[in-house]
Amino acid sequence: MTMYEPVIGIEAHVQIRTKSKMFCSCPNTYGAPPNTDTCPVCMGMPGVLPVVNKEAVRKAVVAGMMCGCEIAKFSKFDRKSYFYPDLVKDYQITQYDLPICKNGRIHIFGTGFSGEQLPDKWIGMTRMHLEEDPGKSTHFSNCTGLDFNRSGVPLIEIVSEPDMRSADEAYAYLSSLKEIMQYADVSDCDMEKGQMRFDVNISLRPRGTEKFGTKVEIKNLNSFRAAHRAILYEIKRQLVELENGQEIEQDTRGWNDELGETVVQRTKENANDYRYFPEPDLLPIVFTDAELDVFRAALPELPADKRQRYVRDYGLTPYDAQVLTSDRSYAEFFEAAAKGSSASKIIANLFTSELLRKLGESGGSLADCKVKPADLAALAELVNASTINSKTAKKVFEEMFETGKDPKTIVEEKGLVQVSDEGAILALVDQVIEANPAQVQQFKEGKTAVLQYLVGQLMKLSRGKANPKLAIQMFQERLK
C-alpha cells in the first residue's frame, strides 16, 4: 500500500422513526407478521395517491442540521425506476437533483477499530435526501419470500464525500453518524432490524495523484464490523489486480460474511439508467426562514460537544467521555446519576467498568437494568465518603445488579462498612508484619513493590473492609 491510496465514500440508509410510513398511514413497526402492515398506497395499487409524512420531513431537517448541512428551502420528490421483486411499483419515490439537505460534515478522531490513532479530520457529506424503503426479500433454499411490511418506511439516504482513506476511518465515520442520528431522535439505528444499512464505494489511486481510480460498490452492509472487513478485503483485492497489471472493473458487489470476501452481483448502473423524473403526485417541500429557525432552536447537544463538556465539567478522561456518549441512553443514565453528585468521576468508572460489563455478560439492555441512576450515584457516594472501598463497591454492585436493592441497604445487611479506625488497622499491620518476615526484609532492602503484597494480606485479614489507603500509610510508617 506504499504505492496506492484507498479512496472511500459511503451511502448510508437510515430508517426514520415515525408512527406511520412515508406516504401512507400504515404503521411503521418492526416484527409484524409478513405483509400485514400494508395498504393500497405502499403496495402500489392503481389509482392511489401518496401523502407526505410531515414528521419524517421534520426529522430529516433535524438530521441535516445536526450534521451541519445546508437546508433547502425548496426541494422536491422524484421517481427512480428500477425493477426488482420487492419494489412493488417498479419505481421508488426519492429525491434526485433537489435534495432536502446538502454540504454537511462529520468529525472523526481518536482510536480506530484496529487500535490505530485516527487523524483528526472532517468527513464531508454531499447530500442527505428523503425516500421510501422497498420491501424485503428473504432467500430460502428453493424460493424467495417477499415481505412488504417495510415497503414505504421513511428513509434518509446520507451520501458522504470520498474523504475516507482507510477502513478505520470509515468505521469511525459510521459510528459518529449513528451517534448523531440517535441523539437527534431521528432513528434508533438498530442494525439487527435493518434500521441502518450502508453501501461502500472503494477505489485505489497512486499516492500523490488527484484523479480517482475506478470505483467498486459494495451493497447492503448491515454492521460496522462487516463494513470494516469488506473494505479491508476489497482494498487487498484491487491492489492484487493492479499489481498484476489488470484493470479494475466498475461493478456492484455483495459481501459474503462467512467467506470473508466480496462477490460480483451486477455491473454498475449510471444515473440515466434509473430514468429519474419529478414525482407528479407530490408537491415540492417549501420552508420559510422562521420555520427552519424553530427546528434549529430545538436541536439537542451534539455528541462531540457533550464529550467536551464531560471532560470540562465532570473532570472525566477523554476515554470515559467517549464511552459514555457512544450511546444516547448511556449519556442520559450518567447525567441523571451525576446530577448534584460530588462523585461524578466514580460514577463514570462504575458505569464503564461494572455496569457495561454486567450488561454485556447478561445480554440485557440499560432500559431493563435493575440498577437505576440514583442507585449508582448512592454507591459512588459511599466510596467517595470512604464508607466502603472500591473493591467492596464491586461486590455491592454485583448484588445491586441481581436484586435491585439500594447500596446502603446491602452494605448494612452484610456489614461491609469500611474500617478506618487507626487502632484496629495498626493491629492488623503488626499482625501481617510478624507473619511475613521475608517480605518485610525485602521491603527494607529497597523492594518497595512488595508493599502491595503486605496490603493484600491485611485486606484478607479484614475481609476486605480495611481502608487500603490508611493501611498503606501505616505500613510505610511502621516499616521505617
FENFENJO-V194544 format. One record per backbone hydrogen bond with DSSP energy under -1.0 kcal/mol. NH is the residue of the N-H (numbers start at 1). CO is the residue of the C=O. E is the energy in kcal/mol with one decimal. If there is no record, write none. Layout:
BEGIN
NH;CO;E  NH;CO;E
END
This chain:
BEGIN
5;205;-3.0  7;203;-2.8  8;164;-2.4  9;201;-2.2  11;199;-2.9  12;158;-2.8  13;197;-3.8  14;156;-2.5  15;195;-2.5  16;154;-2.6  17;186;-3.2  21;26;-1.8  22;152;-3.3  28;19;-2.4  29;27;-1.2  36;33;-1.2  38;36;-1.0  43;39;-1.5  44;41;-1.5  45;40;-2.9  48;45;-1.3  51;23;-1.6  53;22;-1.6  57;53;-1.7  58;54;-2.3  59;55;-2.5  60;56;-1.9  61;57;-2.0  62;58;-2.4  63;59;-2.6  64;60;-2.2  65;61;-2.5  66;62;-2.5  67;63;-1.1  68;65;-1.7  69;64;-3.1  70;102;-3.5  72;100;-2.4  75;285;-2.2  76;98;-1.4  78;94;-3.8  79;277;-3.0  80;92;-2.4  81;274;-2.8  82;90;-1.0  87;84;-2.3  90;87;-1.1  92;80;-2.5  94;78;-2.8  101;128;-1.7  102;70;-1.8  103;126;-1.7  104;125;-1.9  105;67;-2.7  106;123;-2.2  108;121;-2.7  112;116;-3.5  115;112;-1.7  118;110;-3.5  121;108;-1.8  121;119;-1.0  123;106;-3.3  125;104;-2.6  126;159;-1.7  127;159;-1.3  128;101;-2.4  129;157;-2.2  131;155;-2.0  132;93;-1.7  133;153;-2.3  135;86;-2.5  136;147;-2.6  138;145;-2.8  140;143;-3.0  145;138;-3.3  147;136;-2.5  152;133;-3.2  153;150;-2.2  155;131;-2.8  156;14;-2.1  157;129;-2.7  158;12;-3.1  159;127;-2.4  160;10;-2.7  161;124;-2.9  163;161;-2.4  164;8;-1.8  170;166;-1.8  171;167;-2.3  172;168;-2.4  173;169;-2.3  174;170;-2.4  175;171;-2.2  176;172;-2.4  177;173;-2.5  178;174;-2.5  179;175;-2.2  180;176;-2.3  181;177;-2.4  182;178;-2.2  183;179;-2.8  184;180;-2.4  185;182;-1.3  186;181;-2.2  187;181;-1.3  191;189;-1.0  193;190;-1.1  194;191;-1.1  195;190;-2.3  197;13;-2.4  198;221;-2.1  199;11;-2.7  200;218;-2.3  201;9;-3.1  202;216;-2.6  203;7;-1.7  205;5;-1.7  207;3;-2.6  209;206;-1.8  216;202;-2.5  217;251;-2.1  218;200;-3.1  219;253;-2.7  221;198;-2.9  227;223;-2.1  228;224;-2.5  229;225;-2.6  230;226;-2.8  231;227;-2.3  232;228;-2.0  233;229;-2.4  234;230;-2.7  235;231;-2.5  236;232;-1.8  237;233;-2.7  238;234;-2.6  239;235;-2.2  240;236;-2.3  241;237;-1.9  242;238;-2.5  243;239;-2.5  244;240;-1.3  245;242;-1.6  246;241;-2.7  252;266;-3.4  253;217;-3.5  254;263;-3.0  256;261;-2.8  260;256;-1.9  261;256;-1.4  263;254;-2.5  265;252;-3.2  266;252;-1.6  268;250;-1.0  273;270;-1.6  274;271;-1.4  277;79;-1.1  279;77;-2.4  282;279;-1.0  285;75;-3.1  287;73;-2.2  292;288;-1.9  293;289;-2.2  294;290;-1.6  295;291;-1.6  296;292;-2.5  297;293;-2.1  299;296;-1.3  306;302;-2.4  307;303;-2.4  308;304;-1.8  309;305;-2.0  310;306;-2.4  311;307;-2.0  312;308;-2.3  313;309;-3.5  314;310;-1.3  316;310;-1.5  321;317;-2.5  322;318;-2.1  323;319;-2.4  324;320;-2.6  325;321;-1.4  331;327;-2.0  332;328;-2.3  333;329;-2.1  334;330;-2.8  335;331;-2.6  336;332;-1.9  337;333;-1.9  338;334;-3.0  339;335;-1.4  341;338;-2.1  347;343;-2.2  348;344;-2.4  349;345;-2.1  350;346;-2.6  351;347;-2.4  352;348;-2.7  353;349;-2.4  354;350;-1.7  355;350;-2.3  356;351;-2.3  358;354;-2.5  359;355;-2.4  360;356;-2.2  361;357;-2.2  362;358;-2.3  363;359;-1.7  376;372;-2.1  377;373;-2.3  378;374;-2.1  379;375;-2.2  380;376;-2.2  381;377;-2.0  382;378;-1.7  383;379;-1.7  384;380;-2.7  385;381;-2.1  386;383;-1.6  387;382;-2.1  388;382;-1.4  393;389;-2.2  394;390;-1.4  395;391;-1.2  396;392;-2.6  397;393;-2.6  398;394;-1.9  399;395;-1.5  400;396;-2.4  401;397;-2.9  402;398;-1.6  403;399;-2.9  404;400;-2.3  410;406;-1.6  411;407;-2.6  412;408;-2.2  413;409;-2.7  414;410;-2.1  416;411;-2.4  418;387;-5.0  419;465;-4.0  425;421;-2.3  426;422;-2.5  427;423;-1.8  428;424;-1.4  429;425;-2.5  430;426;-2.4  431;427;-1.7  432;428;-2.4  433;429;-2.6  434;430;-2.2  435;431;-1.5  436;432;-1.0  440;436;-1.9  441;437;-2.2  442;438;-2.0  443;439;-2.2  444;440;-2.0  445;441;-1.4  446;443;-1.7  447;442;-2.4  448;446;-1.8  450;447;-1.6  451;448;-1.9  452;449;-1.4  454;450;-1.8  455;451;-2.5  456;452;-2.2  457;453;-2.0  458;454;-1.9  459;455;-2.4  460;456;-1.8  461;457;-1.9  462;458;-2.1  463;460;-1.1  464;459;-3.4  465;462;-1.2  467;419;-2.1  471;467;-2.2  472;468;-2.5  473;469;-2.1  474;470;-2.2  475;471;-2.4  476;472;-2.3  477;473;-2.0  478;474;-2.6  479;475;-3.0  480;476;-1.1
END
